[in-house]
Amino acid sequence: MDLSYSAEELAFRDEVRGWLDANLPQDIRDKVVGYKSLSKDDYIRWHKILAAKGWSVPHWPVEWGGTGWDITQRYIYDEQFGLAGAPTLPPFGPNMCASVLLRFGTPWQKDRFLPRIREGDDFWVQGYSEPGAGSDLASLKTRAIRDGDNYRVTGQKIWTTLGQYGDWIFCLVRTDATAEKRQEGISFLLIDMKTPGITVRPLILMDGGHEVNEIFFDDVVVPVGNLVFEENKGWTVAKYLLGHERMGSGAVGMSRRELATLTALAARETKGGKPLLEDPRFRDKLSRAEIELDALELTSMRFLDKMRRTGQPPGADVSMLKIRGTEIHQMITELMMQAAGPMAQPFMAVEGGAIDHFTSRLSPRYFNYRKASIYAGSNEIQRNIIAKMTLGL
């Protein structure tokens, strides 16, 4: 087993690092490392920069604009982005919808949508969860009724991340309400968000942020040509798509950068006391986070080594990356709250109003990252997958 990078891979790492140093806009990086929200213009601008370099969709086949990189190069690419404070592109178009189209799409669908996804011309969002249909996704109720060459879609989606920016949305809808098994009556549709009958309503979080939304469909007309794969076979597509979310869930590079930020925060002098970094109990917690992150990185390298040798995608045990990656990130946000103390409050009263400071965004970030162990399949579900598919229990 080889858990180190080759000379060629180290050279590639340096190339990615150097390019990011020269091309990542400073204002976008400042927002990322300062935990500020990116606007749609920020995402599109960064996407266009990556597309001009040919790096917006490195995991795609070369014939559709991919880089031809192997799995290790793609891992290094993601790692360096996290370390540099470069934003990852929202996954809904380049990773999720594109992966589905490349596997299940018709020639027309690929020609119509993939080039625009690659160039950042369309902003995609995901329409999966519904009220009462989150982890139990197969219980979804949004209906799509066939009407000649169209479907008429009526229903509601919820927790739609960045839905306010969406140009297109891919949705799971129910096309057969009489199917014996709930999964057998579901289809996968691509829907233009400008279609009449679609309403996007913001769900404002406790910190005042607008990240998620609920979306209503009122007799929305969708061409049959926007059906991906077969009618009533959308569950097959959904399972394929979810598998693409988990390999990158470890986010080792981002956690390394944030751990360094945490250490610097804890090393600050405090009024009337020693830096928190000198507290043995806090140092113990910080050391545990570092050790857990080291172990996660080694585990990621083990998966890379296996994929390099076999050419096969990871099995069900890749879920452990999602579990530990999200738990470590939650651990780091909790320690940041402790290091900042009262300064972690989202709003600090001063003369003339509230101040906007890095530490004042730590509390909202801590609460926001409670969801990390839920999305892409809750960690409880991931443990069940490992128990059943890997351990045979």
N, C-alpha and C positions, 0 to 999 in steps of 0.2 A: 504494500500500500504506500502510495506517494502522496504526502500531505504538504508538499512544498511546490512553489512555482518554478518552472524552468526559466532559463536565461531569456528565452524568447517571450515568455509570459511576463517576466519582470520588465522587459523593454516595452511591451505593450502597455503595462500599467503606467510606466513613466510617460508614454505618449498620451494616454487619456488624461493623466494628471496635468500635464503641460497644456493640453488643449483647453481644459476647464479653467486653468489659471488665466488663460489669454482671452477666453470667449464668454465665460459666465458673467452676465451683467451684474455689476456690483449691487444695484438697487434690488434685484431679485434675490441675490444671495443674502443681503441684509434682512430681507423679509423672512427668508427661510430660517436663518440662525436666530432671528429675533422673535420667532413664533408669531409672525403676523400673517394674515390671510393674503393669498395671492388672488388678484383679479383675473377675469377671463382674458384681458389683454396681456397680463403677465404670462399666463400659460401659453397663449397663442404665440407671443413673441419668442419665448424660449423654444417652443416646438419648431418654429420657422428656422431658428438658428441651428437646431439639431438637424432638421431636414436638409438644410443647405450643405451641411457637413456629410450627410448620408448616414447619420446616427440616430434618427428618430425611431426607427423600428429595427434594431439590430438582430432581433430574434426571428424576423420574417425570412422566407425563402429569398434567395438572391434575385430571382426573376420578378419579384414584386417589390424590390427595393431594399431587401435585407443586406447585411454586411458580409455574410458568409462566415462569421465568427463561430468558433466552437463554444461549448458550454462553459469552459473555464474563462474565456475572454468575456463572455456576457456577464459572468459572475464578477470579474474584475471591474468591468464597466459600471455595474450597479454599486459595487463597493466604493469606488472612487467618487461616484456621484454623491453618495451619502457622506463621505469624509469631507468633500469640498463644500457641502451646503447647497448643492445643486438640486432643484426640485425634480422629482420624478414626474413624468407626464401622467396625468390622470389615466388610469389603466383601462377605462371603459371602452375607448376606441382602439388604441394601438395594441393592447394586450388581449382584451376580452372579446369584443365584437369581431376584431380581425381574425383571431384564432378560430372562432366559429366559422367565419366566412371562408377562410382558407381550407377548412376541413369539410364543411357542409354546403357552402354557397354555390349557386349556379354561376356559369361563366358571366352572365349579365350582372349579377350581384357583385362579383369580384371586380369587374371592370368599372362598375358604377361607384362603388364605395371605397375600395382599398386605396386607390391613388389619393383620394381626398383625405382619408385617414392618415396616410403617410405624410402628406404635406401640411397637415394641421388645418385644413380648410373647413372641416366639420368637427364640432365638439359633441362627443357622444356621452350619454348617461345610461344608467341601468335601471330598468323597471322590473324588479323582482318582488320585493316585500310588499305586503298589503296589511291593512288592519286585520289581525287574526291569522295572518299567514306570513310568519317570519321564519323561524327555524323549521316549522311545519309548512314548507313552501308548497307542497302538493295540494294544500287546501285552498289555494288561491281561487278567487271568484270573478275576476275581471273577464268579461265575456267578449268573444269575437265571433259574430254570426255571419256566415257566408251570404253574400248578396250579389250574385252574378260574378263579375270580375273583381269584386271588392269584399273586404270584411268591414263590418260595423262594430267598433270597439266601444264598450261601455264598462266603466268600473273605476277603480282607484288604486294608485300605488303610493307607498309611503316610505319615508327615510331615504328619499332619492338624493344621493350626494351630488352636489353642484348642479342639481336640476335646473336652477335658475339660469345657468349658462348653456343649457342643452340646445343644440340644433337638431339632433336626432336622438331617439331613445330605442333601445332594444328591449322588448317586453315578453314575458311569459303570460299567455292568455289562455282561457279555457274555450276550446272549440267544440268540445263534446261533453255536455253535462250529464250524459247517460252512461258514460264508460264505467265498467265494473270496478276498475282500479282508477283511483284519482289521477295517477301519473299518466295514464293512457289517453286522457282527454285534453292534454295541454299542447299548445303550439308556440313557436318562437317567431315573433313579428318585429320588423324594423319599421319605425313610425317617425315621420317628419313632425317635429315639434311645432311647426308653423301651421299644421293642419287645423282647420276650424273645429272647435269642440274640446280643445285641450286647455286646461287651466292649471297653472303652477301656483301653489300657495306656499309661502315660506313657513318653516317651522323654526322659530327663533330659539336658540339654546339658552341655557341659564346664564351664560356669560354675555348674552346679547349678540352672539355670532349667528350669521346666516350661512349655514353649511348644508343643511338638509331641507327637504321639501316634501310636500304631498302633491301628487299630480292626479287630476281628475280627467276622465275620458267620457265625453257625452256624445254618443253616436258618431264617433270619429271614423271617417272613411279611410281605409288603408288598402292599397292595391294588393291583389293576391300575389303579384310578383314579389312582394316584400316578405313573403313567407319563407323562412329558412328551413331547409330539409323538408320533411313531410308533415302534412297536417296530422295533428294528434301525436306526433313523435317529438315534441319539443323537450320532453324530459330527458331524452338522450342527449340533446344539445346542451341542456342546462348542466348535466353532470359533467360533460366534457369541459365546459367553460369553467366550472368551479375548480377543477383540477389544476388550472393554470394560475390560480390565485395564490397557491400555497408555497411553491418553491421559493418565491422571493419574500416570504413573510418574515424571514429572520432579520433582514435589514441591519446586518452587522456594521456596515460602514457608518450609517446614521447613528447607531448606538455608540460607536467609538467616539464620534465627534461630540455627542451630547454628554458622554461620560467625562470627556476632557473639560467641557463647559461646567459640569457639576463640580469637578475637582477644583477648578479655579474659583467657583462661587464659594465653596466651603473653605477656601484658603484665605478669604478676605478677613481683614482685621474688623472686629466688631467693637462697638462702644462699650467700654467697661468690661471687656472679657476677651478671651483668647479666640482665635479662629476655630470654627467648628471642626475643622480637619484635625485639630489636636485632641479632639474628644475620642477616647478609645472605642466607645460604642459606635459612634458614627463611622470611624475608620473601619471597624469590623463590617458594618453594613456595606460600605463602599467597596471593600475588598471582596465581599461576597458577590457583588454585582460584576466586578471585574473578572472574577473567576468563572462565573456563569457565562459571561460574554466570551471568554476564551474557549470554554467548552463548546459553546454554540458555533464559534468559528471553526473549530476542529471538526465538529459534526458536519458542518456545511462542506468542508473540504473532503470529508469521507464520501459524501454523496457525489461530489464532483469527480473524485477519483473513480468511483464505481461507474459513473456515466461515461467517463473518458475511456475506460477499459471495455465496457460492454456495449456502448452506443445505445443503451436503453434508458428510457425515462425512469425517474425514481418511483418506487412503489408506495404503498400506503404509509410506510414509516416516515415519509417526508413530512407527515403531519407533525412530527416532533419539532421541526423547525418553526412551524407556525406557533405551536404551543409555547416553546421556550422564548422565541423571538419577541412575542407580544408580552409575555410575563416579564422579561428583562426590561423592556421599554417602560412598562408600568412601574417597575421597581425604580428606574432612573427618575421618572417624573415624581414619584413619591419622595425620593431623597432630595430632589431639587426643591420641593416644597419645604422640607425640613431645613435645608441649607439657607433658604431665603427668609424663613420665619415670617414675621408680620409683613415684610415687604412683598410677599407673594400674593397679597390681596389684589383682586382685579382692579379696584379703584382706590386711589390714595388721595384723601382730601388735603389740599394745600391752598394757599392763598391764590385766588383767581380761578379755582376749579380743580380738575383732576389731572394727574400727571400720567404720561405714557412712558413707561420704563420697562426694560426687559423683565425684571422680576415681577412686575405687576401682571404679567401674562402667564406666570407659572401655575397659578391656581386654576384658571380656566383650562389650561392645557392638561393638568393633572386629571380633572374631571372628564375632559373630552376623551382622554386615552383609556378610560375605563371600558370603552367600547371595543378596544383593540382585541380583546379576548373573545369577542362575539362575532365580528365580521369574518367573512370567508369560511364560515362554519365555526360555531362556538368551540372553545377549547374542550368542553365536555364531550362534544360530538367527535372531536379529533381523537380524544383518548379512546372512545368507543371504536373508532375506525382502526386504531393501532391494535387494540385488544382483539378485535375480530379478524382483521386481515393479516396482521403480522404475527401476533402471538397465538392465534387460533383458539381464543377463549370463547 
